[in-house]
């Protein structure tokens, strides 16, 4: 069920706190937690808005969640909100990652550490899969037919995963084609 956006952050400081809390919950991947926190709990965004911001965040350089934090902060408070949200998503995790990287360097060669990393990778993949399932209903409002969306997902997987085409080229080629098709379906001429 899509929840309507019924709330908004009251200040850049609230954005900072919210994104700090969000970042601290996101071990193994922040995006699934961001979707739950921003859409379901705080209701700052609808599922459709979240999916749109995620789509834009994925084609921009840099981490998706940082791109999204910037866009969400900007949406509510302009550049001050963008900076507050970005600082919230990065500051405390940066300190923790630096400490953990130092500790990990001391145990990286042990079999237990390698096994733990494999386990964390499986959990992260599961979180991303769960988020994809939650966001799938937003495709109903997409101007592209569901079958074409599925074909595009499979084509992207094949081009990047099997053919090993660099992500930037795949996004430019497949993404550009799909944007043009969406514009056409919406009855507009691509710019």
N, C-alpha and C positions, 0 to 999 in steps of 0.2 A: 504494500500500500504506500502511495506517495503522500508524504506529509506536506502540507502547505508551509511555506516560509512564514512563520508567525512571529519571529523575534529577530533582533539584531544586536550586535555587541554595543554596549553603551559608551565605550571609549577605546582608544588604542591600547591602553593598559589592560583592558579586559581581553583584547585580541592577543596581546603578548602572553598573558596568563593561560588563556585557552590553548594556544599553540604550544606552549611549554608543556602543559599537562598532556596534550595530545602526543607530542614527541616522546615523552617519557613512557607512554604506554606502547609505543610502536616498535618494540624489539622484534626484528624480523620483517618489518614492513609497516610503515605508518599509514598507507593508503586505506586499508580496511578499517582501521581505527578512526581515521579521519572521516570516512563515510558515515560510520555510526555516530560519531561525536557531532559532526557539523550538520548532518541531515536529520538523524533520528532523535538525538538527545537535545541539542541546542536549537535545532530548526532554523539555522541561519540560511540554509540553502535547501532547495528541493532536490530530489534525486536527479531530475533532469538537469538542473543547474550544476550539480556536482559532476555529472557525466560530461557536460560541456566543458567545464573548467579542467577536468582530467584530460579530456581530448586535446585541448590546447596545451596544457602542461606537458603532455607526452611528446608533442612535436617540437617544443622549444628545447634548446640546449639546457642541461642542468637537471638536477633531481626533480622529478614530478611534483613531489610534495612541497618543495621550496617554491617552484613556479606557482603552484596553486595558492600557497600562503600569500605570496606577493599579490596575486590577482584578487584574492578574497579581501585582504587588508585594504587594497586600493578601492575595491567596490564600496566598502563602508566608510573609509576615512581618508581616501586619497593616498598621497605618498607617505604620510605619517602612519597610516594604518598598514601600508605595505611594509614599511620598515619594522614596525612593531611585530607584525605576524612573522616576518622573516627572522627577526631576532629571537622570537619565542621558539620557532621550530629548530633553530641552529645553536643557540648559546649553550644551554646546559648539556645537550647531547654531544657537542664538540668536546667539552671538558671530559665527559664520561668516556667517549671513544678514545681520546688521547691516553687516558689512564688505562683502559682495557687493552689498547694496542701495545702499550709498554709491558703489561702483564702477559699478554698472549705471546709476545716475542720470546719470553722466557720458557714457555711450555709448548710452542708450536710443533716441535718435533716428536712429541709424545703421541702415541696411538689414540689415547683417550681424547685428546684435543681434536684430532682429525675426525673421530667418530661423532663428537659433539657438534662439529661444524656441519657434517652431513645431516644430522638430525635437525639442526636449526634450519638448514636449507629446505628440508621437507615441510617443516612447519610454515616457513615463509611462503612456499608455493601453495600450500593449503589455504593460507589467509588470502592470497591474491585470487585464487579460484572462488572462494566464498564471496569475495567482493564482486567478482564478475557475475555470479549468480544473482546477487542482490541488485545489481545495476541492469541486468538483462531486461527487466520490464520497461526501462526507459527507451528501448528500441522501438516500442509501439508508436511513440511520437516522432520517431525519426522519419524524415521524408523519403528515405530509401526503403525499398521492400526488405522484409526480414531475410528472405533468401539471398538477396544481394549482400546484405550485411554479413551473413554467414560465409558466403563465398569470398568476400573481402578478407575476413578473418583467416580463413584457410589459405588464401593466396599470400597473405602477409606471413603466416607461419611457414609456408613452403619457401618463399623467397628469402626470408631471413634465416629460418632454422635449417632448411635443407640445402638451399643453394648458396648460403653464406654471403648473401649480398649485404653490404654495410647498411645499417639501420637508416642512416641519413638518406641514402639513395632510394631505399624502399619507401620511406615516408614521402619523399618528394614525388616519386613516380606513382605509387598506388594512392597515396593521399591526395595528390593533385588531381588524378583521374576521378576519384570519388567526390572530391569537392566540386569539380565541374559537373558531374552527374547530379549531385544534390542541387546545385544552382539551377540546372536545367529542369529538374522535377519541380522545383519551387516556382518555375516560370520566370526565372531571371536570367540575364546574360552574365556569365562570369566576368569579373573586372579584368 
